[in-house]
Amino acid sequence: MQFTLEDITADEVERRMAVYGPLADTVRDLIDAVIRTEVDETVVTEANARLTAVVESLRANQIDGAFGVRHTAEGIGMPWGNAVIGLRNAIAPPLQVLKHPDGLVTADFTLGAAYEGPPGCVHGGVCAMLLDHVLGQAGSADDVPCYTGTLKMRYLRPTRLGPLHAEAIITEREGRKKIVRGAISDADGETVTAEGVFIVPKDWAGVMPESARIPPR
Ligand SMILES: CCCCCCCCCCCC(=O)SCCNC(=O)CCNC(=O)[C@H](O)C(C)(C)COP(=O)(O)OP(=O)(O)OC[C@H]1O[C@@H](n2cnc3c(N)ncnc32)[C@H](O)[C@@H]1OP(=O)(O)O
């Protein structure tokens, strides 16, 4: 497991974001449309044929395996395949995680039909995935990356699909271990809380070179 250097300028990162971000946004919209469409089934079949052709055109030249977590020599992170924040990942909401000076990290986001578990509500596993990431970024807020060791969730009440807020902060440190706490909230308050043990791996300097120790965008 390695973070990889991609030697490109900040302008080139911006240019690529402007190309791939809108593509993923459209696919995200497509996922929602596929779940909710009520059009005639002939239209559905035609749409599938057109989409199959689009997929083939994109697969004409592709990398082997996953995207990885890439960074530039200046330290700009490109975790673009990430399941929670990935710019090129239509499965990711994607969250824009903000880091505040006091160590708190926050994200405001909206979850739609693609994240449903109980009727009209967010799937519990999706809540866990989002909190795992937000707590992980809070645990890594001092730019030393940490991985989830243990994550405990408490589902206080159903989380309705719609606009949501997540936040997390380190509450205790012990050697390489950090206890991180956080929650997802809606307009009426917390719906899910989480507490995790996040651990800086023994060989972290080997997996994340100094130039990459800037929070991914
Ligand atoms: C800037 C960048 C931004 C980057 C921001 C990116 C944020 C993204 C966050 C996403 C979070 C993820 O999904 S991460 C992916 C999911 N997690 C993983 O895949 C982790 C898989 N597990 C591992 O790689 C490893 O087991 C580690 C790293 C967790 C621990 O390995 P280790 O480093 O060898 O740990 P080890 O020496 O044995 O133990 C060190 C201490 O931790 C304790 N410990 C060990 N394992 C655990 C555990 N699972 N739960 C609790 N505590 C544990 C030990 O008892 C010990 O305590 P003591 O004796 O010292 O008291």
The ligand as an SDF file (V2000), in Angstrom:
LIG
                    3D

 61 63  0  0  0  0  0  0  0  0999 V2000
   -2.6140   13.8710    6.2620 C   0  0  0  0  0  0  0  0  0  0  0  0
   -3.2800   12.7330    5.6350 C   0  0  0  0  0  0  0  0  0  0  0  0
   -4.6860   12.8600    5.6080 C   0  0  0  0  0  0  0  0  0  0  0  0
   -5.3270   11.5170    5.2110 C   0  0  0  0  0  0  0  0  0  0  0  0
   -6.6670   11.3990    5.7130 C   0  0  0  0  0  0  0  0  0  0  0  0
   -7.2200   10.0910    5.3580 C   0  0  0  0  0  0  0  0  0  0  0  0
   -8.2920    9.7250    6.3030 C   0  0  0  0  0  0  0  0  0  0  0  0
   -9.0010    8.5290    5.7840 C   0  0  0  0  0  0  0  0  0  0  0  0
   -9.4550    7.7230    6.9090 C   0  0  0  0  0  0  0  0  0  0  0  0
  -10.1210    6.5070    6.4070 C   0  0  0  0  0  0  0  0  0  0  0  0
  -10.0870    5.4980    7.4540 C   0  0  0  0  0  0  0  0  0  0  0  0
  -10.0220    4.1190    6.8920 C   0  0  0  0  0  0  0  0  0  0  0  0
  -10.9190    3.6660    6.2590 O   0  0  0  0  0  0  0  0  0  0  0  0
   -8.6250    3.2560    7.1590 S   0  0  0  0  0  0  0  0  0  0  0  0
   -8.9820    1.6810    6.4800 C   0  0  0  0  0  0  0  0  0  0  0  0
   -9.5840    0.7210    7.4870 C   0  0  0  0  0  0  0  0  0  0  0  0
   -8.5340    0.3320    8.4630 N   0  0  0  0  0  0  0  0  0  0  0  0
   -7.5750   -0.5280    8.1310 C   0  0  0  0  0  0  0  0  0  0  0  0
   -7.5300   -1.1060    7.0550 O   0  0  0  0  0  0  0  0  0  0  0  0
   -6.5450   -0.7770    9.1920 C   0  0  0  0  0  0  0  0  0  0  0  0
   -6.0520   -2.1910    9.1480 C   0  0  0  0  0  0  0  0  0  0  0  0
   -5.2120   -2.4410   10.3130 N   0  0  0  0  0  0  0  0  0  0  0  0
   -3.9120   -2.0550   10.2990 C   0  0  0  0  0  0  0  0  0  0  0  0
   -3.3620   -1.6080    9.2590 O   0  0  0  0  0  0  0  0  0  0  0  0
   -3.1670   -2.2130   11.5800 C   0  0  0  0  0  0  0  0  0  0  0  0
   -3.7580   -3.2160   12.3700 O   0  0  0  0  0  0  0  0  0  0  0  0
   -3.1060   -0.8870   12.3920 C   0  0  0  0  0  0  0  0  0  0  0  0
   -2.3830    0.1990   11.5810 C   0  0  0  0  0  0  0  0  0  0  0  0
   -4.5320   -0.3910   12.7430 C   0  0  0  0  0  0  0  0  0  0  0  0
   -2.3660   -1.1540   13.6950 C   0  0  0  0  0  0  0  0  0  0  0  0
   -1.1750   -1.7990   13.3680 O   0  0  0  0  0  0  0  0  0  0  0  0
    0.1830   -1.5310   14.1540 P   0  0  0  0  0  0  0  0  0  0  0  0
    0.7080   -0.1530   13.8660 O   0  0  0  0  0  0  0  0  0  0  0  0
    1.0990   -2.6600   13.8390 O   0  0  0  0  0  0  0  0  0  0  0  0
   -0.3170   -1.5690   15.6620 O   0  0  0  0  0  0  0  0  0  0  0  0
    0.3300   -2.2890   16.9090 P   0  0  0  0  0  0  0  0  0  0  0  0
    1.7740   -1.8900   16.9960 O   0  0  0  0  0  0  0  0  0  0  0  0
    0.0010   -3.7270   16.9350 O   0  0  0  0  0  0  0  0  0  0  0  0
   -0.4870   -1.6010   18.0900 O   0  0  0  0  0  0  0  0  0  0  0  0
   -0.2920   -0.2370   18.4510 C   0  0  0  0  0  0  0  0  0  0  0  0
   -1.2920    0.0790   19.5530 C   0  0  0  0  0  0  0  0  0  0  0  0
   -2.6400    0.0830   18.9890 O   0  0  0  0  0  0  0  0  0  0  0  0
   -3.4410   -0.9530   19.6220 C   0  0  0  0  0  0  0  0  0  0  0  0
   -4.2210   -1.5480   18.5590 N   0  0  0  0  0  0  0  0  0  0  0  0
   -3.7940   -2.2880   17.5110 C   0  0  0  0  0  0  0  0  0  0  0  0
   -4.7850   -2.6280   16.7010 N   0  0  0  0  0  0  0  0  0  0  0  0
   -5.9110   -2.1140   17.2540 C   0  0  0  0  0  0  0  0  0  0  0  0
   -7.2840   -2.1210   16.8660 C   0  0  0  0  0  0  0  0  0  0  0  0
   -7.6950   -2.7120   15.7620 N   0  0  0  0  0  0  0  0  0  0  0  0
   -8.1480   -1.4420   17.6430 N   0  0  0  0  0  0  0  0  0  0  0  0
   -7.7460   -0.8340   18.7700 C   0  0  0  0  0  0  0  0  0  0  0  0
   -6.4680   -0.7740   19.1710 N   0  0  0  0  0  0  0  0  0  0  0  0
   -5.5560   -1.4360   18.4400 C   0  0  0  0  0  0  0  0  0  0  0  0
   -2.4730   -1.9150   20.2440 C   0  0  0  0  0  0  0  0  0  0  0  0
   -3.0490   -2.5630   21.3380 O   0  0  0  0  0  0  0  0  0  0  0  0
   -1.3530   -0.9690   20.6630 C   0  0  0  0  0  0  0  0  0  0  0  0
   -1.7560   -0.2920   21.8330 O   0  0  0  0  0  0  0  0  0  0  0  0
   -0.7130    0.0030   23.0190 P   0  0  0  0  0  0  0  0  0  0  0  0
   -0.1450   -1.3190   23.4020 O   0  0  0  0  0  0  0  0  0  0  0  0
    0.3210    0.9170   22.4010 O   0  0  0  0  0  0  0  0  0  0  0  0
   -1.5460    0.6530   24.0680 O   0  0  0  0  0  0  0  0  0  0  0  0
  1  2  1  0
  2  3  1  0
  3  4  1  0
  4  5  1  0
  5  6  1  0
  6  7  1  0
  7  8  1  0
  8  9  1  0
  9 10  1  0
 10 11  1  0
 11 12  1  0
 12 13  2  0
 12 14  1  0
 14 15  1  0
 15 16  1  0
 16 17  1  0
 17 18  1  0
 18 19  2  0
 18 20  1  0
 20 21  1  0
 21 22  1  0
 22 23  1  0
 23 24  2  0
 23 25  1  0
 25 26  1  0
 25 27  1  0
 27 28  1  0
 27 29  1  0
 27 30  1  0
 30 31  1  0
 31 32  1  0
 32 33  2  0
 32 34  1  0
 32 35  1  0
 35 36  1  0
 36 37  2  0
 36 38  1  0
 36 39  1  0
 39 40  1  0
 40 41  1  0
 41 42  1  0
 41 56  1  0
 42 43  1  0
 43 44  1  0
 43 54  1  0
 44 45  1  0
 44 53  1  0
 45 46  2  0
 46 47  1  0
 47 48  1  0
 47 53  2  0
 48 49  1  0
 48 50  2  0
 50 51  1  0
 51 52  2  0
 52 53  1  0
 54 55  1  0
 54 56  1  0
 56 57  1  0
 57 58  1  0
 58 59  2  0
 58 60  1  0
 58 61  1  0
M  END
$$$$
